[in-house]
Amino acid sequence: MTATQAGHPDKDHGRFATLVLGSIGVVYGDIGTSPLYAFREALRPFAHDGVHENEVIGLISLMIWTLTIIVTLKYVLFLLRADNDGEGGTLSLLALLMKKAKGRTALLFLAGLTGAALFIGDAMITPALSVLSAVEGLKLVTPALADYVLPISVTILVLLFVVQSRGTAAVSKFFGPITLVWFIVMGLGGLAHISDDLSILNAFNPIYALDFITHAGLVGLVVLGAVFLTVTGAEALYADLGHFGRVPIQTAWFLVVFPALALNYLGQGALVLTHPTAVEDPFFLMFPKWALLPVVILATFATIIASQAVITGAFSLARQAIHLGFLPRLEIRFTSETTTGQIYVPSVNSLLFFGVLALVIIFGSSEALATAYGISVTGAMVVTTLLAFPFLTWIWGWSRLFTLSVLLPLFVLECIFLAANLLKVHDGGYVPIMIAGTIMMMMWTWQKGTRFVKEKIGRNDMPLEAFIRLIERESEHAPSDVPGTAVFLASVPDKAPAVLLHNLKHNHVLHAQNIILHVNTRRIPFVPEADRIELTRLSDRFSKLTISFGFMDDQNVSKAFAMCRKAGLKFEIMSTSFFLGRRKLVSDPTTGLPGWQDRLFIAMSHAAIDPSDYFSLPPNRVVEIGEQVLV
């Protein structure tokens, strides 16, 4: 086969290498910063009575096998294949399962909300913990800088959130190379110390991990909570599947990330065995004095990149939640003209910003904040494992018994880790629980409230075809004809939209051409342009138009309208009016939602942007007609 026939293999190889490098920076940024604090925090319960060889080897063995079982087997080799048309993540998987649920949606919905809420909690804690851990290395450069750790961390985080609105296109091309250098430095730092005590290589034997668990008692359960810090960011593997693809993410893990992490943890263990005083901060003490400041600076850049990755993931998750009806229509800005995945959601950015700053100021150190970490990560992983069961049985067709035999050991292991992290509730673990609980309550309230409003309004709706027959029969009281095209947005495609009825009631006019527009969000990531438009001619003056988007699509109705001409719909955009209904929600304690949920739902509705902005309608062609709805 010639180069031409192969489709330019050099170009394909270059693109693949770019995807691998990009995944190192974005997908693995979070898990790549866990060596800064994971081993240190796992050792802390034993540090008061000295460090023993079996404890250190057992801990390192636990970390390596946790990375192997949970990250390598569950995420890299299995979940990356459980995609929704190439997209991964909890909500993407939920959307796929909801299509196959056949009415069994309550538990799926609860699991999806839980996973999404825990991810947002993770997105708050990760930047705070990672940046604090990196900047605290300055204390080892010179103790005089100890008082400046908190101000420097706050400054870095403020700058990080301020630049979000500008997008990451300009700097993201540096993410991969910087993080690659970080992994190389980590791996070499660990490799240089393995020879300090070669007995650390026994950690590859899982017997040492099992022996540690069986003899550590209650303290061992506490330590498991810290051990789980080694897999922070594993959910990003799945969530970023659509950005880089399965094979580049897998290649990056096996070629760079896993070897670097294993070498670094082995090196930290060997260092502590030889120099027990290094338990204070084994990561930074692996490096010679002359290299300490450069490593601290590199670690700071790595943690900023890791924070950026999890913030971007939160934006992407928020967009999915909006399109799937779990959140109100929030403002979404596209920060790249070529990459639809690069978005900025101002309200989510503000929420994360104040949450992260509050965590940094309240806890003050990575040691204190580490106690609050882990619950959101383990909780999200348990949810993903639960959702994997219906995926394997419904989508892949596995038998329930075989699926159970595969997933049950993993589920039990993750539940043990979750139980270990729940022991930290009183020390700060309540923080991610409160964050996730609040976000779950908001999502549930919005979904419940919108369903109630739709049902209430739908009781008075008239079938669209019956309305058209009635209008065409009317002669004596027929509305006046006006030229041009009117587009009426309808939440239910087969009903006459309320805004059309109100327009007739108050203005007594009917346009020459009337289009009933329904915007449909399908439970797939992207809808091909060929399937975007569905046009049905109902009469000489009425047409029904359905525009379909995926939950990852930019829902630009104006751009989609340009495709309608190909479908045979003739209109002039400057003589077309878009009629939207604006609902004023009024709390009614005697009906509908409970009083507290009424107020929350109404407050969330105030945060929503106008449909004209959300759907990118021409601003000077929009007419809004209001109505009052009791909830």
C-alpha positions in Angstrom: 0.0 0.0 0.0 1.4 3.4 -0.9 1.6 6.5 1.4 -1.2 8.1 -0.6 -3.5 5.0 -0.2 -2.7 4.8 3.5 -3.9 8.4 4.0 -0.6 10.1 4.8 0.6 7.8 7.7 3.2 10.4 8.8 0.4 12.9 9.3 -1.8 10.3 11.1 1.1 9.4 13.4 1.7 13.1 14.1 -1.9 13.6 15.0 -1.9 10.5 17.2 1.2 11.7 19.0 -0.5 15.1 19.6 -3.5 13.4 21.1 -1.3 11.3 23.4 0.6 14.4 24.5 -2.7 16.3 25.0 -4.2 13.5 27.1 -1.1 13.5 29.3 -1.7 17.2 30.1 -5.5 17.2 30.4 -6.6 13.7 31.3 -3.8 12.8 33.7 -3.0 16.2 35.2 -5.0 15.5 38.4 -3.7 12.0 39.0 -0.2 13.2 38.2 -0.2 15.5 41.2 -1.3 12.9 43.8 2.3 11.9 44.6 2.7 15.3 46.2 0.5 14.3 49.2 -0.8 10.8 48.9 2.1 8.8 50.5 2.7 11.5 53.0 -0.9 11.4 54.3 -1.0 7.6 54.3 2.1 7.5 56.5 0.9 10.1 58.9 -1.1 7.8 61.3 2.1 5.7 61.8 4.6 8.6 62.0 4.2 9.2 65.8 5.8 5.8 66.8 8.4 5.5 64.0 8.3 4.0 60.6 8.6 0.2 60.1 9.7 -1.6 57.0 6.5 -3.8 56.6 4.3 -0.7 56.9 6.1 1.2 54.2 6.3 -1.7 51.8 2.6 -2.6 52.5 1.5 1.0 51.9 3.4 1.3 48.6 2.1 -2.1 47.6 -1.5 -0.9 48.3 -0.9 2.2 46.2 0.5 0.3 43.2 -2.2 -2.3 43.2 -4.9 0.4 43.7 -3.6 2.1 40.6 -3.5 -1.3 38.8 -7.0 -2.5 39.7 -9.0 0.7 39.7 -7.3 2.8 37.1 -5.8 0.3 34.8 -8.4 -2.4 34.8 -11.6 -0.5 35.5 -11.0 2.8 33.7 -8.3 2.4 31.1 -9.1 -1.1 29.9 -12.9 -1.3 30.6 -14.8 1.9 31.0 -13.1 3.7 28.1 -15.0 1.1 25.9 -18.3 2.0 27.6 -19.0 5.1 25.5 -22.0 7.0 24.2 -21.1 7.6 20.6 -17.5 8.3 21.6 -18.4 10.4 24.7 -17.7 9.3 28.3 -18.6 10.5 31.7 -21.4 9.9 34.2 -24.0 12.0 32.5 -23.1 10.7 29.1 -23.5 7.1 30.3 -26.7 8.1 32.1 -28.1 9.5 28.8 -27.3 6.3 27.0 -28.9 4.1 29.7 -32.1 6.3 29.9 -32.7 5.5 26.2 -32.8 1.8 27.1 -34.4 2.1 30.5 -38.0 1.4 29.4 -39.5 3.2 32.4 -36.9 2.1 35.0 -35.4 5.6 35.3 -35.8 6.6 39.0 -32.7 4.8 40.3 -30.7 5.7 37.1 -31.7 9.3 37.6 -30.6 9.3 41.2 -27.3 7.6 40.4 -26.6 10.1 37.6 -27.4 13.1 39.8 -25.2 11.7 42.6 -22.2 11.1 40.2 -22.5 14.6 38.7 -22.8 16.3 42.1 -19.8 14.5 43.4 -17.7 15.5 40.4 -18.5 19.2 41.0 -17.4 18.7 44.7 -14.2 17.1 43.4 -13.8 20.1 41.1 -13.8 22.4 44.1 -11.4 20.5 46.3 -8.8 19.4 43.7 -7.5 22.9 42.8 -7.3 23.9 46.5 -5.5 20.7 47.6 -3.2 20.5 44.6 -2.0 24.1 44.5 -1.5 24.2 48.3 0.5 20.9 48.1 2.8 22.3 45.5 3.4 25.8 47.0 4.1 24.2 50.4 7.3 22.9 48.9 8.6 26.5 49.4 8.9 25.8 53.1 11.6 23.3 52.3 13.5 25.7 50.1 13.6 28.1 53.1 11.5 28.1 56.2 11.2 31.9 55.9 8.6 31.4 53.1 6.2 29.4 55.3 4.1 32.5 56.0 3.7 33.2 52.3 2.3 29.8 51.3 -1.3 30.8 51.8 -1.1 34.2 50.0 0.8 32.7 47.1 -1.8 29.9 46.8 -4.7 32.3 46.9 -3.1 34.5 44.3 -2.5 31.6 41.9 -6.1 30.4 42.2 -7.5 33.9 41.7 -5.5 34.3 38.5 -6.5 30.8 37.4 -10.2 31.6 37.6 -9.9 35.1 36.2 -8.4 33.9 33.0 -11.1 31.2 32.4 -13.2 33.6 30.4 -10.4 34.0 27.8 -10.4 30.3 27.1 -7.5 27.9 27.2 -6.7 27.7 23.5 -3.6 29.8 23.7 -2.0 28.0 26.6 -3.4 24.5 26.4 -0.8 23.6 23.7 1.7 23.8 26.6 -0.2 21.6 29.0 1.0 18.3 27.4 4.7 19.2 27.2 4.8 20.7 30.8 3.0 17.7 32.3 5.2 15.3 30.3 8.3 16.9 31.8 6.6 16.7 35.2 6.0 12.9 34.8 9.6 12.4 33.6 11.0 14.4 36.6 8.8 12.4 39.0 9.8 9.1 37.5 13.6 10.0 37.6 13.3 11.3 41.1 11.8 8.0 42.3 14.2 5.9 40.2 17.2 7.7 41.8 16.1 6.5 45.3 14.9 2.9 44.7 18.5 1.7 45.2 18.4 3.3 48.7 16.6 0.2 49.8 15.9 -2.5 47.2 13.5 -4.2 49.5 10.9 -1.7 48.4 10.6 -3.7 45.2 8.6 -6.3 47.3 5.7 -3.8 46.9 5.0 -5.4 43.6 3.9 -8.5 45.5 0.2 -8.0 46.5 0.7 -10.3 49.5 2.4 -7.3 51.3 -0.7 -5.1 50.6 -3.0 -7.8 52.0 -0.8 -8.4 55.0 -0.8 -4.7 55.8 -4.6 -4.6 55.7 -5.1 -7.7 57.8 -2.7 -6.5 60.6 -3.3 -2.8 60.6 -6.7 -2.9 62.3 -8.8 0.2 62.5 -5.8 2.4 61.7 -5.5 0.5 58.4 -9.1 1.6 57.5 -8.1 5.2 58.2 -5.0 4.8 56.0 -7.1 3.4 53.1 -8.7 6.8 52.9 -5.3 8.3 52.2 -4.2 5.5 49.9 -7.2 6.3 47.7 -5.7 9.8 47.0 -3.4 8.0 44.6 -6.3 7.6 42.1 -7.7 11.1 42.3 -8.6 12.2 38.8 -9.4 8.8 37.5 -12.9 9.9 36.6 -11.3 12.4 34.2 -10.1 9.4 32.1 -13.7 8.6 31.4 -15.1 12.2 31.2 -12.5 13.3 28.6 -12.9 10.3 26.4 -14.6 12.3 23.6 -11.7 14.9 23.6 -8.9 12.5 22.9 -10.2 9.0 22.1 -9.7 5.7 23.8 -6.4 4.6 22.2 -4.4 7.8 22.9 -5.6 7.9 26.5 -4.6 4.2 27.0 -1.2 4.7 25.3 -0.4 7.7 27.5 -1.2 5.6 30.6 0.9 2.6 29.8 3.8 4.5 28.2 4.2 7.4 30.5 1.8 7.9 33.4 1.7 4.5 35.2 5.5 3.9 35.0 6.2 7.4 36.3 3.7 7.1 39.2 5.0 3.6 40.2 8.6 4.7 40.1 7.9 7.8 42.2 6.0 5.9 44.9 8.7 3.2 45.0 11.3 6.0 45.4 9.4 7.7 48.2 9.1 4.4 50.0 12.8 3.6 49.7 13.7 7.1 50.8 11.6 6.8 54.0 13.0 3.3 54.7 16.5 4.8 54.6 15.8 8.2 56.1 12.8 8.0 58.4 12.8 11.8 59.0 11.8 12.2 55.3 8.3 11.2 56.4 7.6 14.9 56.9 7.5 15.5 53.1 8.9 12.5 51.1 8.1 13.8 47.7 10.1 17.0 47.8 12.9 15.5 50.0 13.6 13.1 47.1 15.3 15.9 45.2 18.7 17.5 46.0 18.7 21.0 47.5 19.8 22.6 44.3 16.8 21.1 42.4 14.2 21.9 45.1 13.1 25.3 43.8 12.8 24.3 40.2 10.8 21.2 41.2 8.5 23.3 43.3 8.0 25.7 40.4 7.3 22.7 38.0 5.0 21.2 40.6 3.1 24.5 40.8 2.6 24.5 37.0 1.5 20.9 37.1 -1.1 21.6 39.8 -2.4 24.6 37.8 -2.8 22.4 34.8 -4.5 19.8 36.9 -6.9 22.4 38.3 -7.6 23.7 34.8 -8.4 20.2 33.6 -11.0 19.6 36.4 -12.5 23.1 35.9 -12.9 22.5 32.2 -14.5 19.2 33.1 -17.0 20.9 35.4 -17.9 23.3 32.5 -18.5 20.3 30.2 -20.5 18.5 32.8 -22.7 21.6 33.4 -23.4 21.9 29.6 -24.5 18.2 29.5 -26.7 18.8 32.6 -28.3 21.9 31.0 -29.1 20.1 27.8 -30.4 17.0 29.6 -32.7 19.2 31.7 -30.9 18.9 35.1 -30.0 22.6 35.3 -31.6 25.9 34.0 -30.3 27.3 30.7 -27.1 29.1 31.9 -24.9 31.3 29.7 -22.4 29.2 27.8 -19.6 31.0 25.9 -17.5 29.3 23.3 -13.9 30.4 23.7 -12.6 28.7 20.5 -13.8 29.1 17.0 -12.6 25.6 16.0 -13.0 23.5 19.1 -16.5 23.1 20.5 -15.3 21.5 23.7 -13.6 24.7 24.8 -16.4 26.5 26.7 -16.8 28.9 29.6 -19.8 28.9 31.9 -19.6 32.1 34.0 -22.0 31.0 36.8 -20.2 27.7 37.3 -16.8 29.5 37.2 -18.1 31.8 40.0 -19.4 28.9 42.1 -16.1 27.0 41.8 -14.1 30.2 42.5 -15.8 31.1 45.8 -15.9 27.4 46.8 -12.2 26.9 46.2 -11.1 30.1 47.9 -13.3 29.3 50.9 -11.7 25.8 51.2 -8.2 27.2 51.0 -8.8 29.9 53.6 -10.8 27.7 56.0 -8.4 24.7 55.9 -5.2 26.6 55.4 -3.0 23.6 54.5 -2.9 20.6 52.3 -2.6 18.4 55.4 -5.9 19.7 56.8 -7.6 19.7 53.4 -6.6 16.1 52.6 -9.0 14.9 55.3 -11.9 16.5 53.3 -10.7 14.8 50.1 -11.6 11.3 49.0 -15.3 11.0 49.7 -16.3 12.7 46.4 -13.8 10.7 44.4 -14.8 7.3 45.9 -18.5 8.2 45.8 -18.2 9.0 42.1 -16.4 5.8 41.4 -19.0 3.7 43.2 -21.7 5.4 41.1 -19.8 4.6 37.9 -19.5 1.0 38.8 -23.3 0.8 39.6 -24.1 2.3 36.2 -21.7 -0.2 34.6 -24.1 -3.0 35.5 -27.1 -1.9 33.3 -24.6 -0.9 30.6 -23.1 -4.4 30.4 -26.5 -6.1 30.6 -28.5 -3.8 28.4 -26.0 -2.5 25.8 -23.4 -5.3 25.6 -25.8 -8.1 26.3 -23.9 -9.8 29.1 -25.8 -12.1 31.4 -26.6 -10.8 34.9 -24.7 -13.5 36.6 -21.5 -13.0 34.6 -21.8 -9.2 35.0 -22.2 -9.5 38.7 -19.2 -11.8 39.0 -17.1 -9.2 37.2 -18.3 -6.1 39.0 -19.0 -7.3 42.5 -15.3 -7.6 43.6 -14.6 -4.1 42.2 -17.8 -2.7 43.9 -16.8 -4.3 47.3 -13.3 -2.9 47.0 -14.6 0.7 46.2 -17.1 0.5 49.0 -14.3 -0.4 51.4 -12.4 2.7 50.2 -15.6 4.8 50.6 -16.1 3.5 54.1 -12.5 4.4 54.9 -13.1 7.9 53.7 -16.3 8.3 55.5 -14.3 7.9 58.8 -13.0 11.4 57.9 -16.4 13.1 58.0 -15.9 14.8 61.3 -12.4 16.0 60.2 -13.6 17.8 57.1 -15.1 15.0 55.1 -18.5 16.7 55.6 -17.5 19.4 53.1 -17.8 17.3 49.9 -20.9 15.7 51.3 -22.5 19.1 51.8 -21.3 20.3 48.4 -22.6 17.3 46.6 -25.9 17.3 48.6 -26.6 20.9 47.7 -25.9 20.4 44.0 -28.1 17.2 44.0 -30.9 19.1 45.7 -30.7 21.9 43.0 -30.6 19.4 40.1 -33.5 17.4 41.5 -35.5 20.6 42.2 -35.0 21.9 38.7 -35.9 18.6 37.0 -39.0 18.2 39.3 -40.1 21.9 38.9 -39.8 22.0 35.1 -41.7 18.7 34.8 -44.5 20.2 37.0 -44.7 23.4 35.0 -44.8 21.5 31.7 -47.6 19.2 33.0 -49.6 22.2 34.4 -49.4 24.2 31.2 -50.0 21.1 29.1 -53.4 20.6 30.7 -54.7 23.6 28.8 -52.9 22.9 25.6 -54.8 22.3 22.4 -53.6 19.7 19.9 -51.9 21.5 17.1 -53.9 19.9 14.2 -57.2 20.6 16.0 -56.1 24.3 16.4 -55.2 24.6 12.7 -58.6 23.1 11.7 -60.4 25.5 14.0 -58.5 28.5 12.6 -59.2 27.5 9.0 -62.9 27.0 9.7 -63.2 30.5 11.3 -64.4 33.1 8.8 -66.4 35.6 10.7 -63.9 35.9 13.6 -60.8 35.0 11.6 -57.6 36.9 12.6 -56.2 39.5 10.3 -53.5 38.3 7.9 -50.1 39.9 8.0 -47.2 39.3 5.6 -44.0 37.5 6.7 -43.0 34.5 8.8 -43.7 33.9 12.5 -41.8 31.2 14.4 -43.4 30.1 17.6 -41.2 28.1 20.1 -43.0 25.1 21.5 -41.9 22.8 24.3 -44.3 20.1 23.1 -44.2 19.6 19.3 -47.8 18.3 18.8 -49.5 21.0 20.9 -50.4 24.6 19.9 -47.8 26.7 21.9 -49.3 29.0 24.5 -47.4 32.0 22.9 -49.3 31.4 19.6 -52.6 31.4 21.5 -51.7 34.6 23.4 -50.6 36.3 20.2 -54.0 35.6 18.6 -55.8 36.6 21.8 -54.1 39.9 22.2 -53.0 41.0 18.7 -55.7 39.2 16.5 -53.2 38.6 13.7 -51.9 35.6 11.9 -48.8 35.6 9.7 -48.7 34.4 6.1 -46.4 31.6 7.2 -46.3 30.1 10.7 -43.7 27.7 11.9 -44.1 25.7 15.1 -40.5 25.2 16.3 -39.5 22.5 18.7 -35.9 22.2 19.8 -35.2 18.6 20.7 -32.2 17.5 22.7 -31.5 13.8 22.0 -29.6 11.5 24.4 -26.6 11.3 22.1 -23.6 13.6 22.2 -23.8 14.9 18.6 -26.5 14.9 16.0 -25.3 14.7 12.3 -26.3 17.7 10.2 -28.2 15.4 7.9 -30.5 14.5 10.8 -30.7 18.0 12.3 -33.9 19.2 10.6 -37.3 17.6 10.4 -39.9 19.7 8.6 -43.6 18.7 8.3 -46.1 20.8 6.2 -49.4 20.9 8.2 -51.4 23.3 5.9 -50.8 26.2 3.5 -49.9 28.5 6.4 -48.6 26.1 9.1 -45.5 24.0 9.3 -43.9 22.0 12.1 -40.2 22.2 12.4 -38.1 20.1 14.8 -34.4 20.9 15.2 -32.5 18.2 17.0 -29.2 18.6 18.9 -27.0 16.3 20.9 -26.2 17.1 24.5 -22.7 18.1 23.5 -23.8 20.3 20.5 -23.9 24.1 20.4 -27.6 24.7 20.3 -27.5 27.5 17.7 -31.0 27.7 16.2 -30.1 30.6 13.9 -27.3 28.5 12.3 -29.6 25.5 12.0 -32.3 27.7 10.3 -29.9 28.3 7.5 -30.2 24.6 6.7 -34.0 24.8 6.4 -33.8 26.2 2.9 -32.4 22.9 1.7 -35.4 21.2 3.3 -37.8 23.4 1.2 -38.7 26.1 3.7 -38.6 29.5 2.1 -38.4 32.6 4.3 -36.5 35.9 4.7 -34.8 36.2 8.1 -35.4 40.0 8.2 -39.1 39.5 7.8 -39.3 36.7 10.3 -40.4 37.1 13.9 -39.6 34.7 16.7 -42.3 34.5 19.4 -41.2 33.3 22.8 -43.2 32.7 25.9 -41.8 34.3 29.1 -43.2 32.6 32.2 -43.3 34.5 35.5 -43.2 31.8 38.3 -45.2 32.6 41.4 -45.0 30.5 44.6 -48.2 28.9 45.6 -47.9 27.0 48.9 -51.3 25.2 48.4 -50.3 23.4 45.2 -47.3 22.0 43.4 -43.9 21.9 45.0 -43.3 22.4 48.8 -42.7 26.0 49.8 -38.9 25.7 50.2 -38.6 24.0 46.8 -40.8 26.6 45.2 -38.4 29.3 46.3 -35.3 27.4 45.2 -36.9 26.6 41.8 -37.9 30.2 41.2 -34.4 31.4 42.3 -32.8 29.0 39.8 -35.2 30.2 37.1 -33.9 33.7 37.6 -30.4 32.5 37.0 -31.4 31.2 33.6 -30.6 33.3 30.5 -33.2 34.3 27.9 -34.1 31.5 25.4 -33.3 34.0 22.7 -29.7 34.2 23.9 -29.4 30.5 24.6 -30.6 29.5 21.2 -28.7 32.4 19.5 -31.8 33.9 17.9 -31.5 37.3 16.0 -32.0 39.8 18.9 -33.9 42.3 16.9 -36.4 39.7 15.6 -37.6 38.3 18.9 -41.1 39.1 20.5 -41.7 37.9 24.0 -45.2 37.4 25.5 -45.5 36.8 29.2 -47.7 34.6 31.3 -47.9 33.9 35.1 -47.6 30.3 36.4 -48.3 29.2 40.0 -45.8 26.6 41.3 
